[in-house]
Amino acid sequence: MRSMRPIWLFRSARAHPFRPATTVLNEHARVIEGMLHLAEPIERGRNIRLRGEDGFVGDIIVKAGDIIRPAAIGALISLGVEEVEVKQRPRFALLPTGDELQDNCGESARVYDANGPMIAASLRYAGIDGSLLPPAPDDEDFLRNHVAELVAIEEADIVVTTGGISAGSRDIIPRLIEEQGGSIHFHGIAMRPGKPVLFATLADGRPFFGLPGNPVAALVGSRFFVQHAVRMMLGLDEEIGETVEPIGNVRPGITTFSKIFRSNGYSGQDAIKILPGQQSLRLRPLLMANAWIRTSADLSGRVTSEIYQLYGRIV
């Protein structure tokens, strides 16, 4: 007769410091009149959690520059790490400008302020929170006060306006920023839409962006300039678009951003459609778009194109 070695059995609802040979799940076993009845054969090592199996000494859990997402928080806490040094997400303060703007959809509005809510929503979609101020009129004294109040918002790490930066007699945002101690680094870019875009640093070093008044131009400025600045402030890598075959014609030295719809073609190849209505004042085509295509031509005439997400995500 074959002899049987005795085995020790115990029932537990929690982990123990000693290592059992195997673990049988409660739903796969029953004890009847002191006898253990199993629903399946016992295999050594099943349902055993080994100390340290989720990571080894010297493993990198998160590294400098990583975004702390929920999984990273769980992993760090599970290893006994309660605190890490992080950079806080920048906050924005946004001031739309223009005599014609009204911040509600009342019947008397000449132009509803679409820029402010749209730019604020796009930044929040990217993971950046902040505050949207009511539109300010173009009257110089009123606008000077509004700009002073905007710059004084201490919670704002990045300051943005829309409108008031072109070449008109009432486009005085650049001068008002300089009055506040700001230093303008560039005003006008060889691009469409968004040529008048302005970048400055305020007296305390915070970045300031003056975006155009036309809504699509303002959105392009927010998407590709403000979001780039936020990435740099967080120490993240520069966003790189997906290179594709050049599409469309562009003059040497000019960069264009076009609204596109990208889909899979019948042969499995991407189909890229440049949408009608590319003017910087037309918002409706954005409802059909799912990406931007950036097309540039250097002074020699060499053309390149890259595709970017429509709104972008940072954190």
Rosetta blueprint (number, residue, H / E / L):
1 M L
2 R L
3 S L
4 M L
5 R L
6 P L
7 I L
8 W L
9 L L
10 F L
11 R L
12 S L
13 A L
14 R L
15 A L
16 H L
17 P L
18 F L
19 R L
20 P L
21 A L
22 T L
23 T L
24 V L
25 L L
26 N H
27 E H
28 H H
29 A E
30 R E
31 V E
32 I E
33 E L
34 G L
35 M E
36 L E
37 H E
38 L E
39 A L
40 E L
41 P L
42 I L
43 E L
44 R L
45 G L
46 R L
47 N L
48 I L
49 R L
50 L L
51 R L
52 G L
53 E L
54 D L
55 G L
56 F L
57 V L
58 G L
59 D L
60 I L
61 I L
62 V L
63 K L
64 A L
65 G L
66 D L
67 I L
68 I L
69 R L
70 P H
71 A H
72 A H
73 I H
74 G H
75 A H
76 L H
77 I H
78 S H
79 L L
80 G L
81 V L
82 E L
83 E L
84 V L
85 E L
86 V L
87 K L
88 Q L
89 R L
90 P L
91 R L
92 F E
93 A E
94 L E
95 L E
96 P E
97 T E
98 G L
99 D L
100 E L
101 L E
102 Q E
103 D L
104 N L
105 C L
106 G L
107 E L
108 S L
109 A L
110 R L
111 V E
112 Y E
113 D L
114 A L
115 N H
116 G H
117 P H
118 M H
119 I H
120 A H
121 A H
122 S H
123 L H
124 R H
125 Y H
126 A L
127 G L
128 I L
129 D L
130 G E
131 S E
132 L E
133 L L
134 P L
135 P L
136 A E
137 P L
138 D L
139 D L
140 E H
141 D H
142 F H
143 L H
144 R H
145 N H
146 H H
147 V H
148 A H
149 E H
150 L H
151 V H
152 A L
153 I L
154 E L
155 E L
156 A L
157 D L
158 I E
159 V E
160 V E
161 T E
162 T E
163 G L
164 G L
165 I L
166 S L
167 A L
168 G L
169 S L
170 R L
171 D L
172 I L
173 I H
174 P H
175 R H
176 L H
177 I H
178 E H
179 E H
180 Q L
181 G L
182 G L
183 S E
184 I E
185 H E
186 F E
187 H E
188 G L
189 I L
190 A L
191 M E
192 R E
193 P L
194 G L
195 K L
196 P L
197 V L
198 L E
199 F E
200 A E
201 T E
202 L L
203 A L
204 D L
205 G L
206 R L
207 P E
208 F E
209 F E
210 G E
211 L E
212 P L
213 G L
214 N L
215 P H
216 V H
217 A H
218 A H
219 L H
220 V H
221 G H
222 S H
223 R H
224 F H
225 F H
226 V H
227 Q H
228 H H
229 A H
230 V H
231 R H
232 M H
233 M H
234 L H
235 G L
236 L L
237 D L
238 E L
239 E L
240 I L
241 G L
242 E E
243 T E
244 V E
245 E L
246 P L
247 I L
248 G L
249 N L
250 V L
251 R L
252 P L
253 G L
254 I L
255 T E
256 T E
257 F E
258 S E
259 K E
260 I E
261 F E
262 R E
263 S E
264 N E
265 G L
266 Y L
267 S L
268 G L
269 Q L
270 D E
271 A E
272 I E
273 K E
274 I E
275 L L
276 P L
277 G L
278 Q L
279 Q L
280 S L
281 L L
282 R L
283 L L
284 R H
285 P H
286 L H
287 L H
288 M L
289 A L
290 N L
291 A E
292 W E
293 I E
294 R E
295 T E
296 S E
297 A E
298 D L
299 L L
300 S L
301 G L
302 R L
303 V E
304 T E
305 S E
306 E E
307 I E
308 Y E
309 Q E
310 L L
311 Y L
312 G L
313 R L
314 I L
315 V L
